[in-house]
Amino acid sequence: MDIIIRRAEEKDAEKVLALLGQVLELHARLRPDIFIPGSTKYTAAELTEIFADESRPVFVADDGGEVVGYAFCVIKRQPFTTNMKDFATLYIDDLCVDENCRGKHVGTLLFDYVMSFAKEQGCYDVTLNVWEGNDSARAFYEKMGMFVKETQMEILVK
């Protein structure tokens, strides 16, 4: 594998959609009460918009012209309230490595690239959410040095 990390381009949309499908199926197995199998988070048209939006950078892992992973990011400004200091956060909205390439350090390459990008942008931190039950993702992010910042809790209304 000779992987480069680069910004996503319109030509990458088809493979990114397939990878979005892999993520959705994982989430649908974890939370069938929320996620709809056979769907994706974004449409091809939405991907074209996102790829062109500088505030929502998408990076792909390119293995000789084949997209084998991605990281959807969003640059957010804090504060959300007036009692917080002003800083920028790079939020990883979605990170995926093709199931056929897992264990080959593609995720590490993507994550390291995102960290470098965040530093270049002057971000204070990098954040993301992991669905409960997605233990392999959580272990990966912890291995990358991430730690729990806050916990979101729920109760189902019946």
SULZIKA-V421256 format. One line per field, one symbol per residue. psi: psi as a letter, one per 30 degrees, with the letter a starting at -180 (. if undefined). A space follows every 10 residues. Layout:
# SULZIKA-V421256
psi->???
This chain:
# SULZIKA-V421256
psi->kikkklkkle ffeeeeeeee eeeeeeeeee iffekjkgll elleeeeeee ffjffikkkk jjihfkjgll jklkkkkllf lfgklklkkj kjfkkkkkff gkgggeeeee eeeeeeeeee fgkelkllkk kkfieeeeee eeefgllkel kkllkkk.
